[in-house]
Amino acid sequence: MAQSNFDRRRINGPDESFQPTFESDDEGGSRWKVGDPRKGRMAQEIRPIFLQAGLINQANGSAYIETEKTKIACAVYGPRQSKTTVYNEKGRLNVEVKFAPFSCTRRRVPIRDAEDRSIAVQIQQALVPAVRLELLPKSTIDIFITVIENDGIEGCIAAGSAAASVALADAGIEMLGLVASCSAAIVGNEVWMDPIEEEGQIAAGSLVLAGLPALGTITSVWQTGSMSPDEAIKCMEACQKCCEDIHSVMAQSLLETAQNT
Amino acid sequence: MAAASASVSAASSSDQAEQDALKGLTFQRLHPRAYLERFLAENVRPDGRDLDEWRDVSLIVGSISTADGSALVRLGSTTVVCGVKAEIAEPELDRPLEGFLVPNLDLPAICSPKFKPGPPTDEAQVLSDRLNDVLVSSAVVPTTSLVIEPGKAVWVLYVDATCINYDGNAFDATLLAMVAALKNTTLPKATYNEETGRTVCSRKVREPLQIGRTPTSFSFGIFDRAHLLADPTSFEEPLLDTTVSVVIDETGGLTSVMQLGLGLVGADDVLNKCVDVAQQCWRETRKGVYEAS
C-alpha cells in the first residue's frame, strides 16, 4: 500500500493506492505441507548462477549477477577521496543497497528504508575483513548495489555479496580473497540451500553465511528465525561447502572478463 | 639476439602505445573542450562515430517477473531498466473516468560518478518531468482505458525507470524503455464488487494494455555554436551549449520538440534540420524497434 507522502521531487500518483487483491479460490491446492519434498530442485542444490563483470563502464569495477529470479547489479567507485575532514588511516568501505520499485511483489516506494540499510550493513560486514583497507588511507570505496528483481531476502544478501566481491576485484582493489556467500533454511527438519521467497516464508529459520573459501575463513553469519544449535551448525557447514562452488564461478567470470579485454 | 631485440622492440612499441593512450586520457581529463575540438576538426567524434550517427539500440522485454511489464534498453553503453507496477486507487473527484500513469526516472549513484546517493538530482527531476509531458501529450496509454468502475476504482500504472549505466542521452533510452514496458504490460482482469466496495482481480485472466501512440525520441546537442552532434555521450554532454530533443510517433509524425538553449549553428537555425535528421534516422533504423520485442 503506497503511503500518502507527497514527494515534491518526483512525479506523484494518487494519494493512496493499493496492491491488487486476488480471488482466493484461484490458488488451487498447491500449498506446501510438512514432509513434502522441495519443488523444482534437490534440498542441497543452489540455483544456477550467471555472473558477469565489467558491464558498467562508468564505474571503476562492476558486476551483474542473476540466479533465476534474483537480478542484482553492483558498481564500485573508488578508492576516492573521503568527504570527511577527519584523518582515517584505514580506508572506509561504504555499501549502499537500493531496491528498484518494481523489484518486489509489492511496489517499493523509492525512499530508502530500514530494510535497505540492514542489508547494506550485512554485506559490508561480509566484505570488510577481505579488503586490504590499510593500504588506502584517507580513501573511501563506494559500493552501490541495485536490486532489479528480488526473490527472497537471503538470496539477495548472498548474491549481493558475491557481486560486490567480483566488482571489487574488477576494480583492481587489493583483497585477501574473494568473498562468497550462501544462504540456507530449515524447513521441516531438512536443510534447504538457497531458499527463494516462498521457501523462506514457510521455513522455521534461515541462515546466511559469508566467507573466504580461498583461506577457509568465515567473515559473517546471520541467523534469523528459530533453529536449534545443531541445525545451525549443519546449515553453516552446508553453506561453507556451497561457497566453494560459488567461488569457482566467481573466479571463472573474472578470468573471462580479463581474457576478453 | 635478433629474437631478443625483436621482443624488446615489440615491448617498447607496446609501451609506447600504452604511453600514448595514457597521454590521450590525461589530455581528455584536463582539457575536455580542446580534446573534443580536435576530433570535430577531423569530422569525427571521440568514439569514432560520424556527427549524425546514432549508437546501436538493443531492447529486451518481459524479463522481470515481479513487474507487470518490463523492458531493458541499451543505447550504446547507456543502460536503463524500466518496470511497470499496477495498483488500484480511487479516481480524482473531478475526473472519475480517468486512471493514472505515473512515470519516474531514477538516476542513482550506481550509474555514474557524478551522481551522489540521496534524493533525486536536478537532472533526474527534469528528465522525469519531460518524460511525463511526452507520455501524457502522446497518450501512449489513454487514461480512460484504465477505469475499472467509473468514480470508484481505477488502475494506477507506476512506470519506474532506473538507469544502471549512464553514458549520455538518458532521455531517449528511457522513453524507449517506458514505451516498450507499457507495451509488454498485462493487467489482471478486475471486477468491482458493489456491495463490499472492493475490487478483486483474477489470477488467471490477464489482458494487455490499450496502447495509443508509440513515440521514439531523438536527441541532439550543439557544440560551440558550430557542430550539431546526434546522440551525445556522457563525455560530450557537459560541453554542449544547446540540446534539442525530437519525439516522433509510429507514423513518422512529429509528437513534440524540446529545445534548451539557442538553436544556432553558425548563423542558421537548425531546428528544422534536426527534425529532418530525426525523421530520416527513424525511417532507417528505429521504425520497427517496438515490434521486434
HADDOCK unambig.tbl for C-alpha pairs under 7 A between the chains (distance, minus, plus):
assign (segid A and resid 9 and name CA) (segid B and resid 120 and name CA) 6.48 0.50 0.50
assign (segid A and resid 9 and name CA) (segid B and resid 125 and name CA) 6.23 0.50 0.50
assign (segid A and resid 10 and name CA) (segid B and resid 104 and name CA) 6.67 0.50 0.50
assign (segid A and resid 10 and name CA) (segid B and resid 125 and name CA) 6.43 0.50 0.50
assign (segid A and resid 11 and name CA) (segid B and resid 102 and name CA) 6.37 0.50 0.50
assign (segid A and resid 11 and name CA) (segid B and resid 103 and name CA) 6.71 0.50 0.50
assign (segid A and resid 11 and name CA) (segid B and resid 104 and name CA) 6.22 0.50 0.50
assign (segid A and resid 12 and name CA) (segid B and resid 102 and name CA) 6.45 0.50 0.50
assign (segid A and resid 13 and name CA) (segid B and resid 100 and name CA) 6.61 0.50 0.50
assign (segid A and resid 13 and name CA) (segid B and resid 102 and name CA) 5.66 0.50 0.50
assign (segid A and resid 16 and name CA) (segid B and resid 89 and name CA) 6.42 0.50 0.50
assign (segid A and resid 17 and name CA) (segid B and resid 87 and name CA) 5.94 0.50 0.50
assign (segid A and resid 17 and name CA) (segid B and resid 88 and name CA) 5.37 0.50 0.50
assign (segid A and resid 17 and name CA) (segid B and resid 89 and name CA) 4.47 0.50 0.50
assign (segid A and resid 18 and name CA) (segid B and resid 87 and name CA) 5.37 0.50 0.50
assign (segid A and resid 18 and name CA) (segid B and resid 88 and name CA) 5.13 0.50 0.50
assign (segid A and resid 18 and name CA) (segid B and resid 89 and name CA) 6.26 0.50 0.50
assign (segid A and resid 19 and name CA) (segid B and resid 87 and name CA) 4.87 0.50 0.50
assign (segid A and resid 19 and name CA) (segid B and resid 88 and name CA) 6.34 0.50 0.50
assign (segid A and resid 20 and name CA) (segid B and resid 87 and name CA) 5.82 0.50 0.50
assign (segid A and resid 20 and name CA) (segid B and resid 88 and name CA) 6.17 0.50 0.50
assign (segid A and resid 20 and name CA) (segid B and resid 201 and name CA) 6.50 0.50 0.50
assign (segid A and resid 21 and name CA) (segid B and resid 200 and name CA) 5.55 0.50 0.50
assign (segid A and resid 21 and name CA) (segid B and resid 201 and name CA) 5.99 0.50 0.50
assign (segid A and resid 22 and name CA) (segid B and resid 200 and name CA) 5.54 0.50 0.50
assign (segid A and resid 22 and name CA) (segid B and resid 201 and name CA) 4.69 0.50 0.50
assign (segid A and resid 22 and name CA) (segid B and resid 202 and name CA) 5.79 0.50 0.50
assign (segid A and resid 22 and name CA) (segid B and resid 203 and name CA) 6.24 0.50 0.50
assign (segid A and resid 23 and name CA) (segid B and resid 200 and name CA) 6.16 0.50 0.50
assign (segid A and resid 23 and name CA) (segid B and resid 201 and name CA) 6.23 0.50 0.50
assign (segid A and resid 23 and name CA) (segid B and resid 202 and name CA) 6.04 0.50 0.50
assign (segid A and resid 26 and name CA) (segid B and resid 203 and name CA) 6.25 0.50 0.50
assign (segid A and resid 56 and name CA) (segid B and resid 165 and name CA) 5.46 0.50 0.50
assign (segid A and resid 58 and name CA) (segid B and resid 111 and name CA) 6.85 0.50 0.50
assign (segid A and resid 58 and name CA) (segid B and resid 112 and name CA) 5.54 0.50 0.50
assign (segid A and resid 58 and name CA) (segid B and resid 165 and name CA) 6.62 0.50 0.50
assign (segid A and resid 59 and name CA) (segid B and resid 112 and name CA) 6.65 0.50 0.50
assign (segid A and resid 59 and name CA) (segid B and resid 113 and name CA) 6.97 0.50 0.50
assign (segid A and resid 75 and name CA) (segid B and resid 110 and name CA) 5.75 0.50 0.50
assign (segid A and resid 101 and name CA) (segid B and resid 160 and name CA) 6.64 0.50 0.50
assign (segid A and resid 102 and name CA) (segid B and resid 66 and name CA) 6.59 0.50 0.50
assign (segid A and resid 102 and name CA) (segid B and resid 67 and name CA) 5.38 0.50 0.50
assign (segid A and resid 102 and name CA) (segid B and resid 83 and name CA) 5.53 0.50 0.50
assign (segid A and resid 102 and name CA) (segid B and resid 84 and name CA) 6.72 0.50 0.50
assign (segid A and resid 102 and name CA) (segid B and resid 85 and name CA) 6.18 0.50 0.50
assign (segid A and resid 103 and name CA) (segid B and resid 66 and name CA) 6.00 0.50 0.50
assign (segid A and resid 103 and name CA) (segid B and resid 67 and name CA) 6.93 0.50 0.50
assign (segid A and resid 104 and name CA) (segid B and resid 66 and name CA) 5.79 0.50 0.50
assign (segid A and resid 105 and name CA) (segid B and resid 66 and name CA) 5.31 0.50 0.50
assign (segid A and resid 107 and name CA) (segid B and resid 85 and name CA) 6.65 0.50 0.50
assign (segid A and resid 144 and name CA) (segid B and resid 109 and name CA) 6.94 0.50 0.50
assign (segid A and resid 144 and name CA) (segid B and resid 110 and name CA) 5.31 0.50 0.50
assign (segid A and resid 149 and name CA) (segid B and resid 64 and name CA) 6.38 0.50 0.50
assign (segid A and resid 149 and name CA) (segid B and resid 66 and name CA) 6.82 0.50 0.50
